[in-house]
Amino acid sequence: MILYDFQCKCGSKFEALVSMSDTTYKCKRCGELADRLISAPRIKLEGWSGHFPTAKQKFIKMHEIESRKTTEQ
């Protein structure tokens, strides 16, 4: 079960836990079938850089390697 957003023709917008295959859900306000909406995905970006959380460790490691190269020359 996944939480999806739905909108009915009566103007009601609501969320419901349904299976991925369900594209309609009974409106709690008027009883008609409401259509599932396309919603923005939930993602978490690294706060300080805007990169994904795993990118921070790769960034640190890459700079450590680069700094070793410059000091060895």
Residue pairs with C-beta under 8 A, 6 or more apart in sequence:
1 17
1 18
1 19
2 17
2 18
2 19
2 20
3 15
3 16
3 17
4 15
4 16
4 17
4 18
4 22
4 25
4 36
4 37
4 39
5 13
5 14
5 15
5 36
5 37
5 39
6 13
6 14
6 15
6 16
6 24
6 25
6 27
6 34
6 35
6 36
6 37
7 13
7 34
7 35
7 37
8 27
8 29
8 30
8 32
8 33
8 34
8 35
9 32
9 34
10 27
10 29
10 30
10 32
12 27
12 28
12 29
12 30
12 34
13 37
14 27
14 28
14 34
16 25
18 25
18 36
22 36
23 35
23 36
24 33
24 34
24 35
24 36
25 33
25 34
25 36
26 32
26 33
26 34
27 33
27 34
44 53
45 51
45 52
45 53
46 52
46 53
46 55
46 56
49 55
49 56
49 59
51 59
